[in-house]
Amino acid sequence: MPRYRELADVLVREVRADYGPGDLLPTEAQLAKRFAVNRHTVRRALDEVVAAGLVTRHQGRGTQVVDRRLDYAVSAGSKVTQNLAGLGLPSSTCCLEQDLVMPPEAIAQRFGRPASEPLLRVDTVRYVDDAPLMRLRHWFDPERVPGWLARYRGGSTRALLAQHYGLQLHRRRVRIDAVGADRDDTRWLQCPLNAPLLVMTSDNTDADGVLVEVSVGRARADRLSYHIDFDEATDGRHGGAGTTGPSDLFPSDEDDA
């Protein structure tokens, strides 16, 4: 067994037995001295522990034991920012890219438009405690959000919709899939290639039931779990979102090219 794997196994056992949620591991230099190895070996070992979902890295702070999977409540009106705030977790959203683009056919069909007609696409990453949690792609009907590109620079999209457009969106349909992380996910979510992700696709409508947004969130399965309450009506209106898979709704950059 490679030395870094041996060290990773030791660290996994120690994290499970001796550390609590939020505890910081010793620095790479301290671990290198303790185990009489170089820092490159320590770094590879820590990569294994991160991949196991036991710790996360925070620049400037160190390697921290994961508290637990965030319990994300999915309901018709739930919002990411609101859910995280309810858990007492600071969060922020970075806008990666936004523009009017030709949508995949599956998205165009949802809006009842031809694929040759552009929609507004907004790509964001949600951070919790400065660690990436979820990568989101929002598709909007541009006629409902005029001037969006000049207004949005990051933060909660729902807050901007409410403040400037008077829109309070509700989930009409939700579909949850499991996929492996692609190269874009490894970059933005800081996870290994093919690491398990949860993909939630939501059709979001206005008060009259008219589709305004389709959102596709790719979340690290080692950091988040979804729970769905059935207190609201559970008729067919809250059923699945069709048979379209996540790759059709959130293609990789290679597919977009």
C-alpha angles and dihedrals in degrees: 000000000000114000093243090055091051090050091047091054090052092049093048091053092047094047091052095045107032109024133073131208111293095016117138122232120227115275122270089253092052092048092047090053093045095051096033094236134119122266092251089063090048091049092052090048091052089049087061092050091049090050089052088060095241100113140018130208121237118191111239093008106061138230113331131195111246112251096213140292110299110248104226116194114216116204137140094271105026119129128203095231092046093049094050092045088053088057091051093247123141112227140178136188126220121201109225101179141339134182146128106278140163106267128223112268092252091059094044090053091054090057092042092241135123115261088240091068113087124237129194111262120194121184119197141166122218117214127198118192087351091299121113113251109164139016114209136193116195122195115196136185097244092210089066095051108040114180093019095135091057094047108040119078100149140303129083114352090198091057091053092047091053097042101045105020104031091234123147105184127206129195111250098176133011131191124185122199136174118229140161120256116261127208093275090052092052089054100046102028095038093228132131121270110274092014110154116270132183113224117200118188116193132187104211121197139185125245090280093054095253115145112248103159143017111200126192116193122190109196132182106255091210090061106035141041129185126224124188124205120206098204089116126067111298102199125129093285089076096046131113124311098244129269100296113125126227094253089063092053101039107027119183121258088258089059091047093052 
